[in-house]
Amino acid sequence: MEYYHLRTFVAVAEEEHLTRAAERLNASLPAVSAHVRGLEEELGVPLFTRTPKGMRLTGEGQALLTEARRALDGLDAVRARAGSLRRDVTGVARIGLNNEAGRMRVPEMLAVLSRRHAGVEVHLTDSSSANILDNVRQGKLDLGFIYDNIIEQGRDVVTMPLENVDMAVVGPTSWADRVCLADWETLAGLPWVWFSQRCPFQYLLEACFSCRDLPLNKVMVGDSDATLRTMVAAGIGLTLLRRDDALEAEAAGEVCLWQREGLTLGLSLIYRREKAEDRVVAAVVAAVSEVWGLPGHRR
């Protein structure tokens, strides 16, 4: 028994005429007749008596009309509820950003959310990847953009990879002759402007040098990309920057770039696994997937 069978039965019973019922349903007369016949055959009882003036309910049809109306009301309620669930996603999404919002495609994401779920309010927090990871795990943030090489083993966080971000070793412009084509051993012996604890840049470079058994000459520590760039421009030492930042600094005459090898960090969106079915989180994940051109998936 299909929805349209019951809808046709109720319409014919109320209109007492096949043609008027067909007009009410915006259906053809043969289709309405076929629906009535099909329902009678499935139920095994006659529902109508055909008369020259139209359609009259049989005793069986009269007995079933109330149940049919009740069933239609229930189905309509389910449809309406489903529609409200699709449209009315409301709540606050607290999202951590480890870099500029434009690089995370946040404006495009907000446009998608506004179009699909106007009731979702987004709160953005600028922070480091490590702090964002901690705050997502502690429930202080709902989602976050991070460099994912800092994620320890565990299944508490869902990771949605977005892209590999190119990185670059940079040095003072006056060191160009020593830096641009240097090998790893030469780089290790030069002064380094280093990174705060649990920084993805730190993890990436330590992996590169430790696998070659090369100790590093760390002369100072900075806790922001702007500080690192300023210290390199001042001639303090080498550091690691996003390649787009490095190229910008090079164009401004502040740094030189190491040319030997390409380094990358994976950028991902993360959220707690237990929040995967949360409607607000799911709405943000879907919007991020759309603007990044990715299918929704988990790792």
Residue pairs with C-beta under 8 A, 6 or more apart in sequence:
1 39
1 42
1 43
3 72
3 75
4 35
5 35
5 38
5 39
5 42
6 39
6 68
6 71
6 72
6 75
7 25
7 72
8 21
8 25
8 27
8 32
8 35
8 36
8 39
9 35
9 36
9 39
9 47
9 61
9 64
9 65
9 68
10 65
10 68
10 69
10 72
11 21
11 24
11 25
11 32
12 18
12 21
12 32
12 36
12 48
12 55
13 47
13 48
13 55
13 57
13 61
13 65
14 21
15 21
15 24
15 54
15 55
16 54
16 55
16 56
17 54
17 55
18 29
18 32
18 33
18 36
18 54
18 55
19 29
21 32
22 28
22 29
22 31
22 32
25 32
36 47
36 48
39 47
40 46
40 47
40 48
43 64
45 58
45 60
45 61
45 64
46 58
46 60
46 61
47 57
47 58
47 60
47 61
47 64
48 55
48 56
48 57
48 58
48 61
49 55
49 56
49 57
49 58
57 65
85 279
87 117
88 119
89 116
89 117
89 119
89 120
89 279
89 280
89 283
90 117
90 119
90 120
90 280
91 119
91 120
91 121
91 279
91 280
92 120
92 121
92 122
92 123
92 142
92 280
93 120
93 121
93 122
93 123
93 142
93 143
93 280
93 281
93 283
93 284
94 123
94 125
94 140
94 141
94 142
94 143
95 106
95 122
95 123
95 124
95 125
95 141
95 142
95 143
95 144
95 145
95 284
96 124
96 125
96 126
96 127
96 131
96 132
96 135
96 136
96 141
96 143
96 144
96 145
96 146
97 104
97 106
97 124
97 125
97 126
97 127
97 132
97 144
97 145
98 127
98 128
98 129
98 132
98 144
98 145
98 146
98 147
99 145
99 242
101 107
101 124
104 145
105 288
105 291
105 292
106 124
108 291
109 284
109 287
109 288
109 291
110 122
112 286
112 287
112 290
112 291
113 120
113 122
113 283
113 284
113 287
116 283
116 286
116 287
117 283
120 280
120 283
120 284
122 284
125 132
125 135
125 141
127 135
127 144
128 196
128 198
128 199
128 223
129 146
129 147
129 150
129 198
129 199
129 200
130 150
130 197
130 198
130 199
130 200
132 141
132 144
132 145
132 146
132 270
133 144
133 146
133 150
133 151
133 157
133 270
135 141
135 144
136 142
136 143
136 144
136 157
136 270
136 271
136 272
137 156
137 157
137 272
139 272
142 271
142 275
142 278
142 280
142 281
142 284
143 269
143 270
143 271
143 281
143 284
143 285
144 269
144 270
144 271
145 162
145 267
145 268
145 269
145 270
146 200
146 267
146 268
146 270
147 165
147 200
147 265
147 266
147 267
147 268
148 159
148 161
148 265
148 266
148 267
148 268
148 270
149 200
149 203
149 204
149 265
149 266
150 198
150 199
150 200
150 203
151 157
151 159
151 270
155 273
156 272
156 273
156 274
157 270
157 271
157 272
157 273
158 270
158 271
158 272
158 273
158 276
158 298
158 299
159 268
159 269
159 270
159 298
159 299
160 268
160 269
160 270
160 285
160 288
160 289
160 294
160 296
160 297
160 298
160 299
161 266
161 267
161 268
161 299
162 267
162 268
162 269
162 288
162 292
162 294
163 266
163 267
163 292
164 264
164 265
164 266
164 267
165 242
165 243
165 264
165 265
165 266
165 267
166 242
166 243
166 244
166 262
166 263
166 264
167 201
167 204
167 240
167 241
167 242
167 243
167 246
167 263
167 264
167 265
168 240
168 241
168 242
168 243
168 246
168 247
168 257
168 258
168 263
169 179
169 187
169 238
169 239
169 240
169 257
169 258
169 263
170 229
170 232
170 238
170 239
170 240
170 241
170 246
170 249
170 250
170 255
170 256
170 257
170 258
171 178
171 179
171 190
171 232
171 237
171 238
171 255
171 256
171 258
172 232
172 233
172 234
172 235
172 236
172 237
172 255
172 256
173 253
173 254
173 255
173 256
174 235
175 190
175 235
175 238
175 256
176 256
178 186
178 190
179 187
179 190
179 238
179 256
179 257
179 258
180 256
180 257
180 258
180 259
181 259
181 260
182 190
182 258
182 260
183 260
184 208
184 209
184 212
184 214
185 212
185 214
187 238
187 258
188 209
188 212
188 214
188 215
188 216
188 217
189 217
190 217
190 237
190 238
191 217
191 218
191 219
191 236
191 237
191 238
192 216
192 217
192 218
192 219
192 237
192 238
192 239
193 219
193 220
193 221
193 222
193 228
193 231
193 232
193 236
193 237
193 238
193 239
194 202
194 216
194 218
194 219
194 220
194 221
194 222
194 239
195 201
195 202
195 221
195 222
195 223
195 228
195 239
195 240
196 202
196 221
196 222
196 223
200 265
201 239
201 240
201 265
204 240
204 263
204 265
205 216
205 240
206 216
208 263
209 215
209 216
217 237
219 236
219 237
220 231
220 236
220 237
222 228
222 231
222 239
225 241
225 242
225 245
228 239
228 240
228 241
229 239
229 241
229 245
229 249
229 254
229 255
231 237
231 239
232 238
232 239
232 249
232 254
232 255
233 249
233 254
233 255
238 258
240 263
241 249
241 255
246 255
246 257
247 257
249 255
250 256
250 257
269 285
269 288
271 281
271 285
275 281
276 282
276 298
285 296
286 296
288 294
289 295
289 296
